[in-house]
Amino acid sequence: MDRLSPLIALALSAGCLSVGCDDAPSASVPSSRVVAVTASADEEVEDLCDVAPSANEAPTLTFPALATGSAPGAPTRPRWVNVWATWCRPCVEEMPMLVEWAERMRGERADVELVFVSADASDEAVAAFRASHPDAPDTVRVADPESLGTWVTSFGLDSGATLPIHVITDAEGRVRCARTGAVSEDDYGRMRDLVRGL
């Protein structure tokens, strides 16, 4: 036992030298940790978005010609555009969650305007959907679903992008994130943090 005591003392001393054992808090965070946190945040946005241009490279979002409804005016806060269709099962399944997320985000300093854009071919299809889903949010509809390919390439997605499509703009209307495919509850924190940072 006596032979172990010096070894334990030596190990503790070495540990204090390597990590610091004084009681005073560190005056500053090492820059390597700041860089790591910033890189981690960037990686999370990259995981969430298929396209994530910086503010100075981001295109301004313009809406395609609409058959019903009118394009929203200039944004005053970040805007989340969800392109969906009544025949797109993942789109329909995620709609209530998106509405709930937007409400939850407002309470978490991430106020966002949620806009739904239908890619359906007719007003009748949307009307029938709304009749069987009375809680469905308001939506506008593109005049020509075939124009979506050209529209999505204007902000960096492939012309064959699949629905649902999510487009997040900053308060100046610049596209800061675009992705194809449904989101899940696991994406909430990253989406909230993205909106909060705009």
Steps between C-alpha positions, in 0.01 A plus 500: 500500500785739588655439159174600325466837677787671315367363168149632572638841599710511183197409284285769664774759451533409133120520461490847654775619271324372190147622575555773759389453861497852638169627633494816287281480190674531167517860381422409141391206293783361288454596137510134398174442691336801335606371158367153589160637606474712184598206281245282678221754435601523132501121469151479649366752245673306222336180626160670498527689171584380151586860414613754762651813341651776709307827525713676238462210251134416569246563223181687582198269495236583243185292476391325181176606333211397723158368397336565835591739776761768469867493576579642842648847509850589608592310816545672834645191669645168384263311272458125462346395167375142483423363153260208528228312313188310601637184335832523692457289812811631686379854424158439649642318802741780593261795454350495853849466645625803304211712629575386855872570453438855380289566810761342728782697336324830573528420869870421458620824337478357148195673352440373147226553241380165361370502140358193325518472120306218333643330193164342414374525144152629589308704751253211528769269637591752770133570580428127538801462728394795716146359523635177648768681706322805646798583723735527202679836483427755229696449181566662167536288184746530215341574163717246319652212701740443209661838578622375837815350345613838371395673821698275735816533290479878558600439861740211446301177512499247219216535250382151593470583872236287669222619728477617765735791446595732784639848433609727785567867434635768727304817579632657178352216293833337413502119476722375782396134499326273251443130533299222344330232703295496816630617834461301820473587867877448521546804273311743722796631699712558192216673318427723800867591534524575128199735514624660821833579337347683202 
